[in-house]
């Protein structure tokens, strides 16, 4: 089963696109932004979600600690 939450690789400014159940819900600058987006789409326990849960979250281009592209 695919992850419900997908966090895309950081852009050149360190921002990451966020999708929930296949729907774009925002562009995050830090992990706490994700909970804000999830609450806005009706996820009641957004602040309690484990962002390291691989069954729920698919991190692309680095995990929760990665927010800026490395310089070339």
N, CA, C and O atoms as a Maestro MAE file, in Angstrom:
{
 s_m_m2io_version
 :::
 2.0.0
}

f_m_ct {
 s_m_title
 :::
 protein
 m_atom[288] {
  # First column is atom index #
  i_m_mmod_type
  r_m_x_coord
  r_m_y_coord
  r_m_z_coord
  i_m_residue_number
  s_m_chain_name
  s_m_pdb_residue_name
  s_m_pdb_atom_name
  i_m_atomic_number
  :::
  1 25 0.848 -1.179 0.000 1 A "UNK " " N  " 7
  2 3 0.000 0.000 0.000 1 A "UNK " " CA " 6
  3 2 0.895 1.245 0.000 1 A "UNK " " C  " 6
  4 15 1.818 1.340 0.809 1 A "UNK " " O  " 8
  5 25 0.632 2.191 -0.894 2 A "UNK " " N  " 7
  6 3 1.457 3.400 -0.932 2 A "UNK " " CA " 6
  7 2 1.255 4.260 0.310 2 A "UNK " " C  " 6
  8 15 0.205 4.223 0.951 2 A "UNK " " O  " 8
  9 25 2.276 5.027 0.628 3 A "UNK " " N  " 7
  10 3 2.200 5.940 1.777 3 A "UNK " " CA " 6
  11 2 1.141 7.004 1.515 3 A "UNK " " C  " 6
  12 15 0.974 7.450 0.380 3 A "UNK " " O  " 8
  13 25 0.434 7.405 2.550 4 A "UNK " " N  " 7
  14 3 -0.588 8.452 2.420 4 A "UNK " " CA " 6
  15 2 0.024 9.835 2.319 4 A "UNK " " C  " 6
  16 15 -0.550 10.730 1.700 4 A "UNK " " O  " 8
  17 25 1.190 10.013 2.927 5 A "UNK " " N  " 7
  18 3 1.859 11.311 2.964 5 A "UNK " " CA " 6
  19 2 3.158 11.203 2.167 5 A "UNK " " C  " 6
  20 15 3.999 10.350 2.452 5 A "UNK " " O  " 8
  21 25 3.317 12.067 1.171 6 A "UNK " " N  " 7
  22 3 4.537 12.066 0.360 6 A "UNK " " CA " 6
  23 2 5.176 13.444 0.469 6 A "UNK " " C  " 6
  24 15 4.535 14.468 0.237 6 A "UNK " " O  " 8
  25 25 6.464 13.441 0.830 7 A "UNK " " N  " 7
  26 3 7.240 14.668 0.953 7 A "UNK " " CA " 6
  27 2 8.298 14.627 -0.151 7 A "UNK " " C  " 6
  28 15 9.138 13.728 -0.179 7 A "UNK " " O  " 8
  29 25 8.254 15.590 -1.047 8 A "UNK " " N  " 7
  30 3 9.141 15.616 -2.209 8 A "UNK " " CA " 6
  31 2 10.489 16.243 -1.872 8 A "UNK " " C  " 6
  32 15 10.624 16.918 -0.852 8 A "UNK " " O  " 8
  33 25 11.488 16.022 -2.730 9 A "UNK " " N  " 7
  34 3 12.825 16.578 -2.470 9 A "UNK " " CA " 6
  35 2 12.782 18.101 -2.339 9 A "UNK " " C  " 6
  36 15 11.928 18.760 -2.932 9 A "UNK " " O  " 8
  37 25 13.702 18.644 -1.567 10 A "UNK " " N  " 7
  38 3 13.748 20.099 -1.415 10 A "UNK " " CA " 6
  39 2 14.117 20.782 -2.729 10 A "UNK " " C  " 6
  40 15 14.912 20.270 -3.517 10 A "UNK " " O  " 8
  41 25 13.521 21.948 -2.941 11 A "UNK " " N  " 7
  42 3 13.901 22.746 -4.104 11 A "UNK " " CA " 6
  43 2 15.164 23.530 -3.762 11 A "UNK " " C  " 6
  44 15 15.771 23.305 -2.716 11 A "UNK " " O  " 8
  45 25 15.559 24.444 -4.636 12 A "UNK " " N  " 7
  46 3 16.804 25.186 -4.427 12 A "UNK " " CA " 6
  47 2 16.774 26.079 -3.192 12 A "UNK " " C  " 6
  48 15 17.820 26.536 -2.732 12 A "UNK " " O  " 8
  49 25 15.575 26.332 -2.649 13 A "UNK " " N  " 7
  50 3 15.442 27.139 -1.432 13 A "UNK " " CA " 6
  51 2 15.206 26.299 -0.185 13 A "UNK " " C  " 6
  52 15 15.053 26.838 0.911 13 A "UNK " " O  " 8
  53 25 15.178 24.985 -0.349 14 A "UNK " " N  " 7
  54 3 14.962 24.094 0.783 14 A "UNK " " CA " 6
  55 2 13.501 23.768 1.057 14 A "UNK " " C  " 6
  56 15 13.209 23.067 2.025 14 A "UNK " " O  " 8
  57 25 12.576 24.254 0.239 15 A "UNK " " N  " 7
  58 3 11.151 23.993 0.426 15 A "UNK " " CA " 6
  59 2 10.792 22.637 -0.172 15 A "UNK " " C  " 6
  60 15 11.354 22.232 -1.189 15 A "UNK " " O  " 8
  61 25 9.846 21.933 0.468 16 A "UNK " " N  " 7
  62 3 9.451 20.601 0.014 16 A "UNK " " CA " 6
  63 2 7.944 20.545 -0.226 16 A "UNK " " C  " 6
  64 15 7.158 20.922 0.643 16 A "UNK " " O  " 8
  65 25 7.545 20.071 -1.410 17 A "UNK " " N  " 7
  66 3 6.122 19.890 -1.708 17 A "UNK " " CA " 6
  67 2 5.584 18.729 -0.882 17 A "UNK " " C  " 6
  68 15 6.291 17.755 -0.624 17 A "UNK " " O  " 8
  69 25 4.321 18.845 -0.472 18 A "UNK " " N  " 7
  70 3 3.697 17.851 0.395 18 A "UNK " " CA " 6
  71 2 2.371 17.413 -0.226 18 A "UNK " " C  " 6
  72 15 1.564 18.247 -0.637 18 A "UNK " " O  " 8
  73 25 2.152 16.087 -0.290 19 A "UNK " " N  " 7
  74 3 0.891 15.533 -0.803 19 A "UNK " " CA " 6
  75 2 0.307 14.587 0.240 19 A "UNK " " C  " 6
  76 15 1.038 13.855 0.908 19 A "UNK " " O  " 8
  77 25 -1.006 14.609 0.370 20 A "UNK " " N  " 7
  78 3 -1.743 13.711 1.275 20 A "UNK " " CA " 6
  79 2 -2.791 12.998 0.435 20 A "UNK " " C  " 6
  80 15 -3.627 13.641 -0.201 20 A "UNK " " O  " 8
  81 25 -2.749 11.681 0.432 21 A "UNK " " N  " 7
  82 3 -3.683 10.887 -0.379 21 A "UNK " " CA " 6
  83 2 -3.721 11.345 -1.827 21 A "UNK " " C  " 6
  84 15 -4.785 11.376 -2.445 21 A "UNK " " O  " 8
  85 25 -2.554 11.703 -2.372 22 A "UNK " " N  " 7
  86 3 -2.446 12.083 -3.769 22 A "UNK " " CA " 6
  87 2 -2.801 13.519 -4.089 22 A "UNK " " C  " 6
  88 15 -2.754 13.918 -5.252 22 A "UNK " " O  " 8
  89 25 -3.158 14.310 -3.079 23 A "UNK " " N  " 7
  90 3 -3.562 15.699 -3.284 23 A "UNK " " CA " 6
  91 2 -2.489 16.631 -2.713 23 A "UNK " " C  " 6
  92 15 -2.050 16.457 -1.576 23 A "UNK " " O  " 8
  93 25 -2.074 17.613 -3.504 24 A "UNK " " N  " 7
  94 3 -1.102 18.597 -3.026 24 A "UNK " " CA " 6
  95 2 -1.738 19.422 -1.911 24 A "UNK " " C  " 6
  96 15 -2.825 19.977 -2.078 24 A "UNK " " O  " 8
  97 25 -1.041 19.498 -0.756 25 A "UNK " " N  " 7
  98 3 -1.600 20.247 0.373 25 A "UNK " " CA " 6
  99 2 -0.723 21.412 0.815 25 A "UNK " " C  " 6
  100 15 -1.125 22.186 1.683 25 A "UNK " " O  " 8
  101 25 0.466 21.550 0.237 26 A "UNK " " N  " 7
  102 3 1.295 22.687 0.607 26 A "UNK " " CA " 6
  103 2 2.750 22.488 0.244 26 A "UNK " " C  " 6
  104 15 3.146 21.458 -0.301 26 A "UNK " " O  " 8
  105 25 3.537 23.506 0.562 27 A "UNK " " N  " 7
  106 3 4.982 23.475 0.369 27 A "UNK " " CA " 6
  107 2 5.595 23.847 1.717 27 A "UNK " " C  " 6
  108 15 5.412 24.958 2.213 27 A "UNK " " O  " 8
  109 25 6.321 22.902 2.292 28 A "UNK " " N  " 7
  110 3 6.839 23.062 3.654 28 A "UNK " " CA " 6
  111 2 8.270 23.575 3.664 28 A "UNK " " C  " 6
  112 15 9.090 23.209 2.821 28 A "UNK " " O  " 8
  113 25 8.547 24.428 4.635 29 A "UNK " " N  " 7
  114 3 9.908 24.910 4.857 29 A "UNK " " CA " 6
  115 2 10.560 24.159 6.016 29 A "UNK " " C  " 6
  116 15 11.784 24.146 6.150 29 A "UNK " " O  " 8
  117 25 9.728 23.531 6.855 30 A "UNK " " N  " 7
  118 3 10.226 22.786 8.010 30 A "UNK " " CA " 6
  119 2 9.185 21.719 8.377 30 A "UNK " " C  " 6
  120 15 8.031 21.822 7.963 30 A "UNK " " O  " 8
  121 25 9.577 20.699 9.147 31 A "UNK " " N  " 7
  122 3 8.654 19.608 9.467 31 A "UNK " " CA " 6
  123 2 7.357 20.059 10.138 31 A "UNK " " C  " 6
  124 15 6.305 19.474 9.882 31 A "UNK " " O  " 8
  125 25 7.408 21.075 10.982 32 A "UNK " " N  " 7
  126 3 6.185 21.507 11.670 32 A "UNK " " CA " 6
  127 2 5.134 22.051 10.703 32 A "UNK " " C  " 6
  128 15 3.946 22.057 11.027 32 A "UNK " " O  " 8
  129 25 5.552 22.506 9.523 33 A "UNK " " N  " 7
  130 3 4.592 22.959 8.508 33 A "UNK " " CA " 6
  131 2 3.678 21.817 8.072 33 A "UNK " " C  " 6
  132 15 2.511 22.042 7.752 33 A "UNK " " O  " 8
  133 25 4.196 20.615 8.057 34 A "UNK " " N  " 7
  134 3 3.426 19.465 7.586 34 A "UNK " " CA " 6
  135 2 2.195 19.254 8.448 34 A "UNK " " C  " 6
  136 15 1.111 19.019 7.913 34 A "UNK " " O  " 8
  137 25 2.327 19.330 9.761 35 A "UNK " " N  " 7
  138 3 1.183 19.169 10.657 35 A "UNK " " CA " 6
  139 2 0.132 20.251 10.406 35 A "UNK " " C  " 6
  140 15 -1.067 19.978 10.463 35 A "UNK " " O  " 8
  141 25 0.574 21.464 10.131 36 A "UNK " " N  " 7
  142 3 -0.360 22.563 9.843 36 A "UNK " " CA " 6
  143 2 -1.167 22.237 8.589 36 A "UNK " " C  " 6
  144 15 -2.386 22.406 8.575 36 A "UNK " " O  " 8
  145 25 -0.496 21.772 7.540 37 A "UNK " " N  " 7
  146 3 -1.189 21.420 6.297 37 A "UNK " " CA " 6
  147 2 -2.181 20.283 6.530 37 A "UNK " " C  " 6
  148 15 -3.306 20.320 6.030 37 A "UNK " " O  " 8
  149 25 -1.760 19.275 7.290 38 A "UNK " " N  " 7
  150 3 -2.629 18.123 7.541 38 A "UNK " " CA " 6
  151 2 -3.866 18.517 8.340 38 A "UNK " " C  " 6
  152 15 -4.966 18.048 8.048 38 A "UNK " " O  " 8
  153 25 -3.699 19.363 9.333 39 A "UNK " " N  " 7
  154 3 -4.870 19.837 10.088 39 A "UNK " " CA " 6
  155 2 -5.828 20.588 9.176 39 A "UNK " " C  " 6
  156 15 -7.045 20.467 9.317 39 A "UNK " " O  " 8
  157 25 -5.286 21.363 8.238 40 A "UNK " " N  " 7
  158 3 -6.122 22.139 7.317 40 A "UNK " " CA " 6
  159 2 -6.973 21.248 6.412 40 A "UNK " " C  " 6
  160 15 -8.032 21.669 5.948 40 A "UNK " " O  " 8
  161 25 -6.517 20.023 6.160 41 A "UNK " " N  " 7
  162 3 -7.311 19.103 5.323 41 A "UNK " " CA " 6
  163 2 -8.101 18.107 6.167 41 A "UNK " " C  " 6
  164 15 -8.651 17.141 5.638 41 A "UNK " " O  " 8
  165 25 -8.157 18.342 7.480 42 A "UNK " " N  " 7
  166 3 -9.030 17.552 8.337 42 A "UNK " " CA " 6
  167 2 -8.421 16.376 9.059 42 A "UNK " " C  " 6
  168 15 -9.157 15.564 9.618 42 A "UNK " " O  " 8
  169 25 -7.112 16.249 9.072 43 A "UNK " " N  " 7
  170 3 -6.456 15.168 9.816 43 A "UNK " " CA " 6
  171 2 -6.402 15.595 11.278 43 A "UNK " " C  " 6
  172 15 -5.607 16.458 11.651 43 A "UNK " " O  " 8
  173 25 -7.248 14.989 12.101 44 A "UNK " " N  " 7
  174 3 -7.407 15.409 13.502 44 A "UNK " " CA " 6
  175 2 -6.140 15.228 14.341 44 A "UNK " " C  " 6
  176 15 -5.827 16.066 15.186 44 A "UNK " " O  " 8
  177 25 -5.415 14.136 14.106 45 A "UNK " " N  " 7
  178 3 -4.237 13.842 14.930 45 A "UNK " " CA " 6
  179 2 -2.941 14.221 14.226 45 A "UNK " " C  " 6
  180 15 -1.919 13.563 14.419 45 A "UNK " " O  " 8
  181 25 -2.968 15.263 13.420 46 A "UNK " " N  " 7
  182 3 -1.813 15.657 12.615 46 A "UNK " " CA " 6
  183 2 -0.559 15.879 13.447 46 A "UNK " " C  " 6
  184 15 0.527 15.466 13.040 46 A "UNK " " O  " 8
  185 25 -0.682 16.515 14.592 47 A "UNK " " N  " 7
  186 3 0.493 16.799 15.417 47 A "UNK " " CA " 6
  187 2 1.104 15.538 16.016 47 A "UNK " " C  " 6
  188 15 2.251 15.560 16.461 47 A "UNK " " O  " 8
  189 25 0.350 14.435 16.032 48 A "UNK " " N  " 7
  190 3 0.848 13.184 16.601 48 A "UNK " " CA " 6
  191 2 1.408 12.216 15.563 48 A "UNK " " C  " 6
  192 15 1.902 11.146 15.921 48 A "UNK " " O  " 8
  193 25 1.338 12.577 14.279 49 A "UNK " " N  " 7
  194 3 1.847 11.687 13.239 49 A "UNK " " CA " 6
  195 2 3.353 11.518 13.359 49 A "UNK " " C  " 6
  196 15 4.087 12.483 13.572 49 A "UNK " " O  " 8
  197 25 3.796 10.283 13.219 50 A "UNK " " N  " 7
  198 3 5.220 9.972 13.258 50 A "UNK " " CA " 6
  199 2 5.778 10.124 11.847 50 A "UNK " " C  " 6
  200 15 5.526 9.276 10.991 50 A "UNK " " O  " 8
  201 25 6.521 11.178 11.596 51 A "UNK " " N  " 7
  202 3 7.057 11.440 10.275 51 A "UNK " " CA " 6
  203 2 8.154 10.469 9.865 51 A "UNK " " C  " 6
  204 15 8.646 10.534 8.738 51 A "UNK " " O  " 8
  205 25 8.546 9.565 10.769 52 A "UNK " " N  " 7
  206 3 9.527 8.538 10.426 52 A "UNK " " CA " 6
  207 2 8.858 7.193 10.150 52 A "UNK " " C  " 6
  208 15 9.550 6.206 9.898 52 A "UNK " " O  " 8
  209 25 7.535 7.136 10.193 53 A "UNK " " N  " 7
  210 3 6.785 5.908 9.932 53 A "UNK " " CA " 6
  211 2 6.745 5.654 8.425 53 A "UNK " " C  " 6
  212 15 6.021 6.332 7.696 53 A "UNK " " O  " 8
  213 25 7.524 4.677 7.964 54 A "UNK " " N  " 7
  214 3 7.646 4.406 6.530 54 A "UNK " " CA " 6
  215 2 6.364 3.848 5.916 54 A "UNK " " C  " 6
  216 15 6.208 3.878 4.695 54 A "UNK " " O  " 8
  217 25 5.454 3.346 6.724 55 A "UNK " " N  " 7
  218 3 4.174 2.879 6.203 55 A "UNK " " CA " 6
  219 2 3.241 4.047 5.901 55 A "UNK " " C  " 6
  220 15 2.349 3.924 5.061 55 A "UNK " " O  " 8
  221 25 3.434 5.159 6.565 56 A "UNK " " N  " 7
  222 3 2.583 6.335 6.403 56 A "UNK " " CA " 6
  223 2 3.221 7.407 5.522 56 A "UNK " " C  " 6
  224 15 2.536 8.058 4.734 56 A "UNK " " O  " 8
  225 25 4.546 7.590 5.661 57 A "UNK " " N  " 7
  226 3 5.238 8.704 5.014 57 A "UNK " " CA " 6
  227 2 6.291 8.193 4.040 57 A "UNK " " C  " 6
  228 15 7.087 7.313 4.368 57 A "UNK " " O  " 8
  229 25 6.280 8.757 2.842 58 A "UNK " " N  " 7
  230 3 7.336 8.492 1.862 58 A "UNK " " CA " 6
  231 2 8.124 9.780 1.673 58 A "UNK " " C  " 6
  232 15 7.623 10.761 1.124 58 A "UNK " " O  " 8
  233 25 9.372 9.757 2.142 59 A "UNK " " N  " 7
  234 3 10.264 10.907 1.976 59 A "UNK " " CA " 6
  235 2 11.052 10.691 0.700 59 A "UNK " " C  " 6
  236 15 11.688 9.650 0.534 59 A "UNK " " O  " 8
  237 25 11.021 11.645 -0.191 60 A "UNK " " N  " 7
  238 3 11.789 11.582 -1.424 60 A "UNK " " CA " 6
  239 2 12.894 12.625 -1.353 60 A "UNK " " C  " 6
  240 15 12.650 13.782 -1.013 60 A "UNK " " O  " 8
  241 25 14.115 12.202 -1.679 61 A "UNK " " N  " 7
  242 3 15.229 13.151 -1.676 61 A "UNK " " CA " 6
  243 2 15.708 13.510 -0.282 61 A "UNK " " C  " 6
  244 15 16.091 14.654 -0.035 61 A "UNK " " O  " 8
  245 25 15.692 12.559 0.621 62 A "UNK " " N  " 7
  246 3 16.139 12.788 1.988 62 A "UNK " " CA " 6
  247 2 14.989 12.737 2.964 62 A "UNK " " C  " 6
  248 15 13.835 12.933 2.584 62 A "UNK " " O  " 8
  249 25 15.292 12.478 4.209 63 A "UNK " " N  " 7
  250 3 14.273 12.338 5.242 63 A "UNK " " CA " 6
  251 2 13.919 13.645 5.915 63 A "UNK " " C  " 6
  252 15 14.174 14.722 5.376 63 A "UNK " " O  " 8
  253 25 13.324 13.548 7.109 64 A "UNK " " N  " 7
  254 3 12.851 14.737 7.810 64 A "UNK " " CA " 6
  255 2 13.951 15.728 8.192 64 A "UNK " " C  " 6
  256 15 13.656 16.875 8.529 64 A "UNK " " O  " 8
  257 25 15.195 15.306 8.143 65 A "UNK " " N  " 7
  258 3 16.297 16.211 8.486 65 A "UNK " " CA " 6
  259 2 16.820 16.981 7.269 65 A "UNK " " C  " 6
  260 15 17.690 17.839 7.417 65 A "UNK " " O  " 8
  261 25 16.305 16.689 6.073 66 A "UNK " " N  " 7
  262 3 16.810 17.288 4.837 66 A "UNK " " CA " 6
  263 2 15.871 18.376 4.337 66 A "UNK " " C  " 6
  264 15 14.746 18.091 3.927 66 A "UNK " " O  " 8
  265 25 16.331 19.619 4.371 67 A "UNK " " N  " 7
  266 3 15.492 20.736 3.938 67 A "UNK " " CA " 6
  267 2 16.172 21.684 2.981 67 A "UNK " " C  " 6
  268 15 15.552 22.665 2.569 67 A "UNK " " O  " 8
  269 25 17.396 21.450 2.610 68 A "UNK " " N  " 7
  270 3 18.049 22.324 1.630 68 A "UNK " " CA " 6
  271 2 18.930 21.465 0.725 68 A "UNK " " C  " 6
  272 15 19.581 20.525 1.181 68 A "UNK " " O  " 8
  273 25 18.940 21.796 -0.531 69 A "UNK " " N  " 7
  274 3 19.804 21.099 -1.468 69 A "UNK " " CA " 6
  275 2 21.260 21.403 -1.138 69 A "UNK " " C  " 6
  276 15 21.606 22.523 -0.761 69 A "UNK " " O  " 8
  277 25 22.095 20.399 -1.286 70 A "UNK " " N  " 7
  278 3 23.520 20.639 -1.096 70 A "UNK " " CA " 6
  279 2 24.064 21.393 -2.296 70 A "UNK " " C  " 6
  280 15 23.661 21.122 -3.428 70 A "UNK " " O  " 8
  281 25 24.971 22.333 -2.070 71 A "UNK " " N  " 7
  282 3 25.553 23.059 -3.215 71 A "UNK " " CA " 6
  283 2 26.338 22.103 -4.087 71 A "UNK " " C  " 6
  284 15 26.897 21.132 -3.577 71 A "UNK " " O  " 8
  285 25 26.398 22.350 -5.402 72 A "UNK " " N  " 7
  286 3 27.132 21.452 -6.316 72 A "UNK " " CA " 6
  287 2 28.621 21.445 -6.057 72 A "UNK " " C  " 6
  288 15 29.364 20.741 -6.742 72 A "UNK " " O  " 8
  :::
 }
 m_bond[287] {
  # First column is bond index #
  i_m_from
  i_m_to
  i_m_order
  :::
  1 1 2 1
  2 2 3 1
  3 3 4 2
  4 3 5 1
  5 5 6 1
  6 6 7 1
  7 7 8 2
  8 7 9 1
  9 9 10 1
  10 10 11 1
  11 11 12 2
  12 11 13 1
  13 13 14 1
  14 14 15 1
  15 15 16 2
  16 15 17 1
  17 17 18 1
  18 18 19 1
  19 19 20 2
  20 19 21 1
  21 21 22 1
  22 22 23 1
  23 23 24 2
  24 23 25 1
  25 25 26 1
  26 26 27 1
  27 27 28 2
  28 27 29 1
  29 29 30 1
  30 30 31 1
  31 31 32 2
  32 31 33 1
  33 33 34 1
  34 34 35 1
  35 35 36 2
  36 35 37 1
  37 37 38 1
  38 38 39 1
  39 39 40 2
  40 39 41 1
  41 41 42 1
  42 42 43 1
  43 43 44 2
  44 43 45 1
  45 45 46 1
  46 46 47 1
  47 47 48 2
  48 47 49 1
  49 49 50 1
  50 50 51 1
  51 51 52 2
  52 51 53 1
  53 53 54 1
  54 54 55 1
  55 55 56 2
  56 55 57 1
  57 57 58 1
  58 58 59 1
  59 59 60 2
  60 59 61 1
  61 61 62 1
  62 62 63 1
  63 63 64 2
  64 63 65 1
  65 65 66 1
  66 66 67 1
  67 67 68 2
  68 67 69 1
  69 69 70 1
  70 70 71 1
  71 71 72 2
  72 71 73 1
  73 73 74 1
  74 74 75 1
  75 75 76 2
  76 75 77 1
  77 77 78 1
  78 78 79 1
  79 79 80 2
  80 79 81 1
  81 81 82 1
  82 82 83 1
  83 83 84 2
  84 83 85 1
  85 85 86 1
  86 86 87 1
  87 87 88 2
  88 87 89 1
  89 89 90 1
  90 90 91 1
  91 91 92 2
  92 91 93 1
  93 93 94 1
  94 94 95 1
  95 95 96 2
  96 95 97 1
  97 97 98 1
  98 98 99 1
  99 99 100 2
  100 99 101 1
  101 101 102 1
  102 102 103 1
  103 103 104 2
  104 103 105 1
  105 105 106 1
  106 106 107 1
  107 107 108 2
  108 107 109 1
  109 109 110 1
  110 110 111 1
  111 111 112 2
  112 111 113 1
  113 113 114 1
  114 114 115 1
  115 115 116 2
  116 115 117 1
  117 117 118 1
  118 118 119 1
  119 119 120 2
  120 119 121 1
  121 121 122 1
  122 122 123 1
  123 123 124 2
  124 123 125 1
  125 125 126 1
  126 126 127 1
  127 127 128 2
  128 127 129 1
  129 129 130 1
  130 130 131 1
  131 131 132 2
  132 131 133 1
  133 133 134 1
  134 134 135 1
  135 135 136 2
  136 135 137 1
  137 137 138 1
  138 138 139 1
  139 139 140 2
  140 139 141 1
  141 141 142 1
  142 142 143 1
  143 143 144 2
  144 143 145 1
  145 145 146 1
  146 146 147 1
  147 147 148 2
  148 147 149 1
  149 149 150 1
  150 150 151 1
  151 151 152 2
  152 151 153 1
  153 153 154 1
  154 154 155 1
  155 155 156 2
  156 155 157 1
  157 157 158 1
  158 158 159 1
  159 159 160 2
  160 159 161 1
  161 161 162 1
  162 162 163 1
  163 163 164 2
  164 163 165 1
  165 165 166 1
  166 166 167 1
  167 167 168 2
  168 167 169 1
  169 169 170 1
  170 170 171 1
  171 171 172 2
  172 171 173 1
  173 173 174 1
  174 174 175 1
  175 175 176 2
  176 175 177 1
  177 177 178 1
  178 178 179 1
  179 179 180 2
  180 179 181 1
  181 181 182 1
  182 182 183 1
  183 183 184 2
  184 183 185 1
  185 185 186 1
  186 186 187 1
  187 187 188 2
  188 187 189 1
  189 189 190 1
  190 190 191 1
  191 191 192 2
  192 191 193 1
  193 193 194 1
  194 194 195 1
  195 195 196 2
  196 195 197 1
  197 197 198 1
  198 198 199 1
  199 199 200 2
  200 199 201 1
  201 201 202 1
  202 202 203 1
  203 203 204 2
  204 203 205 1
  205 205 206 1
  206 206 207 1
  207 207 208 2
  208 207 209 1
  209 209 210 1
  210 210 211 1
  211 211 212 2
  212 211 213 1
  213 213 214 1
  214 214 215 1
  215 215 216 2
  216 215 217 1
  217 217 218 1
  218 218 219 1
  219 219 220 2
  220 219 221 1
  221 221 222 1
  222 222 223 1
  223 223 224 2
  224 223 225 1
  225 225 226 1
  226 226 227 1
  227 227 228 2
  228 227 229 1
  229 229 230 1
  230 230 231 1
  231 231 232 2
  232 231 233 1
  233 233 234 1
  234 234 235 1
  235 235 236 2
  236 235 237 1
  237 237 238 1
  238 238 239 1
  239 239 240 2
  240 239 241 1
  241 241 242 1
  242 242 243 1
  243 243 244 2
  244 243 245 1
  245 245 246 1
  246 246 247 1
  247 247 248 2
  248 247 249 1
  249 249 250 1
  250 250 251 1
  251 251 252 2
  252 251 253 1
  253 253 254 1
  254 254 255 1
  255 255 256 2
  256 255 257 1
  257 257 258 1
  258 258 259 1
  259 259 260 2
  260 259 261 1
  261 261 262 1
  262 262 263 1
  263 263 264 2
  264 263 265 1
  265 265 266 1
  266 266 267 1
  267 267 268 2
  268 267 269 1
  269 269 270 1
  270 270 271 1
  271 271 272 2
  272 271 273 1
  273 273 274 1
  274 274 275 1
  275 275 276 2
  276 275 277 1
  277 277 278 1
  278 278 279 1
  279 279 280 2
  280 279 281 1
  281 281 282 1
  282 282 283 1
  283 283 284 2
  284 283 285 1
  285 285 286 1
  286 286 287 1
  287 287 288 2
  :::
 }
}
